[in-house]
Amino acid sequence: MRKSFDSLAAAVEQIILQNPLSGHLFVFFNRPRTMVKILFWDHSGYCLYYKRLESGTFALPEDVMASGDSAPYSLPDLMLILEGIDLSLAYRRKRFSLQKVA
């Protein structure tokens, strides 16, 4: 968790093979899952959100934990993880999706 703006942006390009200027949120957790950094570009510069838990850990979904790799998640899912909600125990109600109609 020692990396800052430029080294995290380089990690996004070299490891995740994504463009850090895309506007996506790039989320990095430490191994004990007690700290998180979120890097994003807001059209004028990099922004870095950093959160350290005083107790407990972030509950990451099982597919991320098993692979130890990157996985795409929606903003609502990320917000739930940051608030301490375990997504494996959450129930998602049916909602309209434009992708399902097409």
N, C-alpha and C positions, 0 to 999 in steps of 0.2 A: 504494500500500500504506500510505497514511497514515491511512486510515479505521479507526475503532475501533467499539465496540459499537453505539452509536446510529446512526451514519451508515451502517454496514453493514446494520443492520436496516431503515433507511429505504430503502436501495437494494433490498433484497429486496422491500419493499412496492411501490415505485414502478417499478422496472425489470423485475423478474422477475414481479411481480404475484402474489406468494405471501405467506402469513402467516408471519412469522418466529417466532411462538409455536407453530407447528404441531408442533415436535419434529423436523422434518427438518434435515439438515445442509446448510448453504449454503456452497459452496466457491468461493473467489475466488483466481485465479492472477494474478500480474503478467505483463506482456507477454513478458519474456524467459523466463518459466516457471522462475524460480529461487526464487520465494517463493510460499507458499500460506497463506491464512487460512481457517479453517472456523468458521462461526458457528452456534450452536445454542442452544436454550432447554431448560433442564433442570428445569423446574417451579418453580424458585425464582429464576432469573436467567439472563442470557445467559452463555454460555461461549465463549471464543475460543481456538482452537488456531492457533498460528503456527509455520511452519517455513521456514527459509532454508537452501538448499543451499550448501555451500561449493564444490562443483564439480559440473558437469553440470546437466541440466534435467529437469523432470518430463515424461514422455512422455504427452501427452494423446491420446485417440483421435482418429482422422482426422475424424469427423463434427463434433466440437467445434472442431477446428482450422479446418475449412473454413467453418463458419458464424460462428465467433467469438461464439456465443451460449450460452445455457444448455442443458443436457441432463441428463436424469435418469440416475443410475447407482446401482447397489447399493453397500452398504457394503463387501462383499468387493472389488469393482472399485476403489473409492476406496482401500482399503488397499494394493492392488497398485500403484496409481499412486504412492502416497506412498512405497512401498518401492523404486520405480525399475523396475518391470516394465512393459514395453510391451505393452498389451493387444492390439494388432494382431498380435503374435507369439505370444500365449498361446492355448492350446487348451483349450476348456471341455468337460469330459466330461458326458455325459448324466446328469441327476439328476431325481428325482421332483419334480413341481411340482403343487401343488393346483389352480392355474389351468388346467392342461392337462386335468385329469380332468373338470372341470365342464362 
